[in-house]
Amino acid sequence: MILLTGATGFIGGRVLRALSEKNVHVKCLVRRPVHSDNPNISYVIGDVLDYDSLVRATEGVDTVYYFIHMMGSQPRGIQKRFDILDRLAITNMVKACRTNGVGRIIHLTGIRAQQEKLSTHLESRREVEEIIKNSGIDYTVFRASVIIGRGGAAFEILDAAVRKLPIIPVFNWENTKVQPIYIGDVIRYLVECIDKKETINKCYDIGCSQVFTYRELMQQYAKELGLKRVFLSIPGSWTRLSSVMLGKLAPVDQNVIYWLIESLHNNMVCEPNDLKIIFGFEPLSFRESIRKIVETG
Ligand SMILES: NC(=O)c1ccc[n+]([C@@H]2O[C@H](COP(=O)([O-])OP(=O)(O)OC[C@H]3O[C@@H](n4cnc5c(N)ncnc54)[C@H](OP(=O)(O)O)[C@@H]3O)[C@@H](O)[C@H]2O)c1
């Protein structure tokens, strides 16, 4: 049986939909009750910060999808140290998995460049990945940068900035490089890898074939939307001010916006891999991804 975490989130929600089309039984770990009429979906109440609830949730499970981050929606007061919470959460999860003999953890995280000093967010993502890889449990890890899809935090920030600001201020991260990917392709990798034994104990960077600077990404997006935008380069990073401003424009938690903007200094470019041979497809281009999003609303 599969245990899906983050089922109410951007990635987990879509993985749930794709798995239920495959007619497999999925148990979802949720913090609040959810109703489903689908006999292949069940829900178990739990919290990754509560070890005992994870022991109950992982009973009879062979594969865990781990799609949790703690940058938003935690109780007030402990929110700022999301990195400590993320460490505790994954430590609880691997311990519970070992207790119940779970065979594999499938995880999605952020791309990172080897030699760079990482932002708090990306350093925390790296740590979670390392805990999974050192757990003694089989794993498959995918790493992505900006995922192009409605409801994705990074995409919603990009969308709000480009649609709502006729003059877009760009700061000292404007030339950082990024390799985006369409949400549908991310979900295909996550769902199809379950039947591909060659992906066990492997990590893959995933992205479309094009690399952009963040400035180019916004320019391309504005062009696709048919919007004329002026870009204004401003020295410095202005992270707090930008997150307050974007928090009013984008449907994203302001804490999440802050940590994502801080991460704009880190390049997110894929290392080469053999995914095309294993999965038999290549991710859509950025332009095709945007067209899909615009078509489907
Ligand atoms: N979105 C992107 O562009 C992107 C890019 C690269 C990598 N990723 C990775 O993808 C993974 C999932 O991200 P996402 O975008 O899907 O995030 P998301 O939409 O914010 O969803 C986070 C999920 O975690 C759950 N959660 C949070 N705290 C929890 C707790 N204490 N116990 C149980 N569940 C808890 C939330 O449940 P509630 O409903 O209870 O809050 C929610 O379902 C992360 O590892 C992230 O690093 C995302």
PDBQT file of the ligand as one rigid body, heavy atoms in Angstrom, charges set to zero:
ROOT
HETATM    1  N1  LIG A 301       5.829  23.934  -5.506  1.00  0.00    +0.000 N 
HETATM    2  C1  LIG A 301       6.994  23.958  -6.156  1.00  0.00    +0.000 C 
HETATM    3  O1  LIG A 301       7.201  24.772  -7.105  1.00  0.00    +0.000 OA
HETATM    4  C2  LIG A 301       8.085  22.987  -5.754  1.00  0.00    +0.000 A 
HETATM    5  C3  LIG A 301       9.304  23.054  -6.454  1.00  0.00    +0.000 A 
HETATM    6  C4  LIG A 301      10.313  22.163  -6.112  1.00  0.00    +0.000 A 
HETATM    7  C5  LIG A 301      10.122  21.245  -5.083  1.00  0.00    +0.000 A 
HETATM    8  N2  LIG A 301       8.931  21.215  -4.405  1.00  0.00    +0.000 N 
HETATM    9  C6  LIG A 301       8.800  20.243  -3.286  1.00  0.00    +0.000 C 
HETATM   10  O2  LIG A 301       7.562  19.554  -3.347  1.00  0.00    +0.000 OA
HETATM   11  C7  LIG A 301       7.169  19.171  -2.034  1.00  0.00    +0.000 C 
HETATM   12  C8  LIG A 301       5.715  19.541  -1.830  1.00  0.00    +0.000 C 
HETATM   13  O3  LIG A 301       5.559  20.945  -2.022  1.00  0.00    +0.000 OA
HETATM   14  P1  LIG A 301       4.145  21.602  -2.364  1.00  0.00    +0.000 P 
HETATM   15  O4  LIG A 301       4.436  22.715  -3.314  1.00  0.00    +0.000 OA
HETATM   16  O5  LIG A 301       3.159  20.572  -2.738  1.00  0.00    +0.000 OA
HETATM   17  O6  LIG A 301       3.758  22.219  -0.948  1.00  0.00    +0.000 OA
HETATM   18  P2  LIG A 301       2.326  22.688  -0.397  1.00  0.00    +0.000 P 
HETATM   19  O7  LIG A 301       1.353  22.891  -1.492  1.00  0.00    +0.000 OA
HETATM   20  O8  LIG A 301       2.612  23.830   0.516  1.00  0.00    +0.000 OA
HETATM   21  O9  LIG A 301       1.846  21.440   0.469  1.00  0.00    +0.000 OA
HETATM   22  C9  LIG A 301       2.484  21.115   1.676  1.00  0.00    +0.000 C 
HETATM   23  C10 LIG A 301       1.746  19.944   2.274  1.00  0.00    +0.000 C 
HETATM   24  O10 LIG A 301       2.384  19.595   3.515  1.00  0.00    +0.000 OA
HETATM   25  C11 LIG A 301       1.361  19.356   4.475  1.00  0.00    +0.000 C 
HETATM   26  N3  LIG A 301       1.882  19.586   5.820  1.00  0.00    +0.000 N 
HETATM   27  C12 LIG A 301       2.504  20.698   6.281  1.00  0.00    +0.000 A 
HETATM   28  N4  LIG A 301       2.826  20.539   7.572  1.00  0.00    +0.000 NA
HETATM   29  C13 LIG A 301       2.397  19.294   7.930  1.00  0.00    +0.000 A 
HETATM   30  C14 LIG A 301       2.447  18.561   9.122  1.00  0.00    +0.000 A 
HETATM   31  N5  LIG A 301       2.996  19.077  10.236  1.00  0.00    +0.000 N 
HETATM   32  N6  LIG A 301       1.933  17.287   9.149  1.00  0.00    +0.000 NA
HETATM   33  C15 LIG A 301       1.355  16.776   8.027  1.00  0.00    +0.000 A 
HETATM   34  N7  LIG A 301       1.274  17.435   6.855  1.00  0.00    +0.000 NA
HETATM   35  C16 LIG A 301       1.789  18.681   6.810  1.00  0.00    +0.000 A 
HETATM   36  C17 LIG A 301       0.271  20.361   4.126  1.00  0.00    +0.000 C 
HETATM   37  O11 LIG A 301      -0.926  19.945   4.736  1.00  0.00    +0.000 OA
HETATM   38  P3  LIG A 301      -2.017  20.974   5.381  1.00  0.00    +0.000 P 
HETATM   39  O12 LIG A 301      -3.118  21.064   4.352  1.00  0.00    +0.000 OA
HETATM   40  O13 LIG A 301      -2.447  20.280   6.633  1.00  0.00    +0.000 OA
HETATM   41  O14 LIG A 301      -1.321  22.288   5.643  1.00  0.00    +0.000 OA
HETATM   42  C18 LIG A 301       0.268  20.239   2.602  1.00  0.00    +0.000 C 
HETATM   43  O15 LIG A 301      -0.521  19.138   2.197  1.00  0.00    +0.000 OA
HETATM   44  C19 LIG A 301       8.143  19.870  -1.071  1.00  0.00    +0.000 C 
HETATM   45  O16 LIG A 301       9.101  18.925  -0.648  1.00  0.00    +0.000 OA
HETATM   46  C20 LIG A 301       8.794  20.936  -1.927  1.00  0.00    +0.000 C 
HETATM   47  O17 LIG A 301      10.108  21.236  -1.516  1.00  0.00    +0.000 OA
HETATM   48  C21 LIG A 301       7.899  22.061  -4.717  1.00  0.00    +0.000 A 
ENDROOT
TORSDOF 0
